Amino acid sequence: MVAKWLKENGFKRVMIITPQGDWGEVHKKVFNSAVSEIGGETVLTEEFEYGTDLSTLKTLLI
């Protein structure tokens, strides 16, 4: 669903941010696959520890 929206809105490059662990790994693989299927590219993946203050994630984007 998100990959379809990305394609419809002209996005081709994405960054994937997931929590560390099995749940994050599964979602990273599924989303990366969906992005590839629409001709997109994952340019960066980052993981964070559970319990991390999510306001600090903005530093990944700078």
Backbone bond lengths (Angstrom), bond angles and torsions (degrees), N, CA, C in turn:
res aa  C-N    CA-C-N  psi(-1)  N-CA   C-N-CA  omega(-1)  CA-C   N-CA-C  phi
1 M - - - 1.439 - - 1.530 110.37 -
2 V 1.317 117.73 -47.44 1.460 120.60 179.85 1.524 110.10 -67.06
3 A 1.334 116.77 -40.97 1.466 120.17 179.33 1.529 110.38 -60.67
4 K 1.320 117.19 -39.79 1.466 121.00 177.89 1.525 109.99 -61.95
5 W 1.324 117.30 -44.19 1.461 121.39 178.28 1.524 110.58 -61.72
6 L 1.345 116.76 -42.58 1.463 120.24 178.62 1.526 110.57 -58.08
7 K 1.320 115.92 -46.71 1.467 120.69 -179.39 1.522 111.07 -63.00
8 E 1.324 116.53 -47.11 1.467 120.93 -178.59 1.522 112.37 -61.74
9 N 1.324 117.16 -25.88 1.456 121.31 -177.69 1.528 113.20 -105.29
10 G 1.329 116.52 11.87 1.456 121.32 171.82 1.517 116.85 80.45
11 F 1.322 117.68 13.64 1.461 119.92 178.54 1.522 109.45 -85.28
12 K 1.331 116.70 133.48 1.466 120.43 -179.34 1.520 112.50 -124.24
13 R 1.313 117.42 -18.42 1.463 121.00 -178.28 1.525 108.72 -120.27
14 V 1.338 116.20 132.16 1.461 120.39 -177.44 1.523 111.06 -132.62
15 M 1.303 113.96 159.47 1.460 123.41 170.54 1.518 106.21 -117.78
16 I 1.325 116.86 136.17 1.459 121.25 -180.00 1.525 108.44 -111.89
17 I 1.326 116.74 124.43 1.465 122.83 177.32 1.521 107.23 -117.54
18 T 1.338 116.46 120.35 1.465 121.13 -177.95 1.522 110.32 -134.85
19 P 1.331 116.44 157.33 1.462 118.93 172.82 1.529 110.22 -71.79
20 Q 1.325 116.17 151.84 1.459 120.67 176.17 1.521 109.55 -65.41
21 G 1.312 116.25 149.02 1.456 120.88 176.46 1.510 112.44 116.00
22 D 1.326 114.36 179.74 1.459 121.21 -175.53 1.524 113.11 -60.61
23 W 1.326 117.28 -43.68 1.462 121.27 -178.59 1.521 110.34 -59.44
24 G 1.317 116.72 -48.47 1.459 121.02 179.44 1.514 112.13 -63.49
25 E 1.320 116.66 -40.02 1.469 121.21 -179.50 1.528 111.18 -63.52
26 V 1.324 116.80 -43.93 1.467 120.80 178.61 1.527 110.47 -61.50
27 H 1.320 116.71 -47.47 1.462 120.09 -177.94 1.527 111.71 -66.96
28 K 1.314 116.97 -35.75 1.464 120.29 177.04 1.532 110.30 -62.30
29 K 1.326 117.27 -45.12 1.468 121.23 -179.71 1.527 111.53 -64.57
30 V 1.330 116.84 -44.81 1.466 120.82 -178.95 1.528 110.56 -63.74
31 F 1.322 117.06 -46.20 1.462 120.24 -178.20 1.524 110.73 -67.29
32 N 1.327 117.12 -41.97 1.459 120.91 178.63 1.530 110.30 -59.68
33 S 1.316 116.71 -42.06 1.463 121.37 178.16 1.528 111.18 -62.88
34 A 1.326 116.58 -43.95 1.464 120.90 -179.95 1.524 110.98 -63.91
35 V 1.315 116.86 -39.80 1.467 121.00 178.26 1.526 109.89 -64.19
36 S 1.320 116.98 -42.97 1.471 120.97 178.46 1.522 111.49 -61.80
37 E 1.327 116.82 -39.19 1.467 121.44 -178.95 1.522 112.92 -62.55
38 I 1.326 117.50 -28.16 1.469 120.16 179.06 1.527 111.65 -94.13
39 G 1.329 116.34 7.19 1.460 120.31 179.18 1.511 113.78 85.59
40 G 1.328 116.71 14.14 1.453 121.06 179.31 1.519 111.97 -89.79
41 E 1.317 114.92 178.98 1.461 121.36 -177.70 1.525 109.71 -137.92
42 T 1.316 115.97 132.82 1.460 120.98 171.72 1.519 106.90 -88.27
43 V 1.325 116.70 115.03 1.463 120.41 -174.90 1.525 112.78 -94.16
44 L 1.330 116.84 -18.20 1.460 120.25 -179.61 1.519 109.26 -159.87
45 T 1.324 116.46 141.06 1.460 121.22 171.14 1.519 107.86 -125.78
46 E 1.301 116.66 141.02 1.462 122.99 177.98 1.515 108.72 -135.28
47 E 1.316 115.47 146.91 1.461 121.92 175.39 1.523 108.97 -119.73
48 F 1.321 115.40 151.53 1.456 120.38 174.89 1.517 108.76 -132.75
49 E 1.314 116.11 155.68 1.464 121.53 178.72 1.519 109.85 -78.09
50 Y 1.343 115.42 144.34 1.459 119.40 172.77 1.518 108.39 -56.70
51 G 1.311 116.10 141.76 1.452 120.94 179.16 1.517 113.36 89.22
52 T 1.326 117.40 -3.57 1.457 121.20 178.65 1.521 109.33 -67.47
53 D 1.321 115.88 139.84 1.455 120.83 174.38 1.527 107.17 -66.39
54 L 1.313 117.53 108.39 1.460 121.31 -173.16 1.518 113.66 -64.30
55 S 1.313 117.91 -17.07 1.466 118.49 176.82 1.527 110.86 -66.62
56 T 1.340 117.03 -19.62 1.463 119.35 178.45 1.523 111.82 -78.81
57 L 1.319 118.52 -13.97 1.458 121.07 178.89 1.523 111.87 -64.63
58 K 1.319 117.63 -22.74 1.462 119.11 179.43 1.520 111.52 -61.32
59 T 1.324 117.78 -23.18 1.462 119.79 177.95 1.522 111.40 -67.39
60 L 1.333 118.66 -22.15 1.462 121.41 176.35 1.522 111.58 -67.25
61 L 1.303 116.58 -26.24 1.457 121.27 -174.58 1.518 113.15 -90.61
62 I 1.304 116.84 -9.79 1.472 120.69 -177.35 1.508 110.37 -89.86
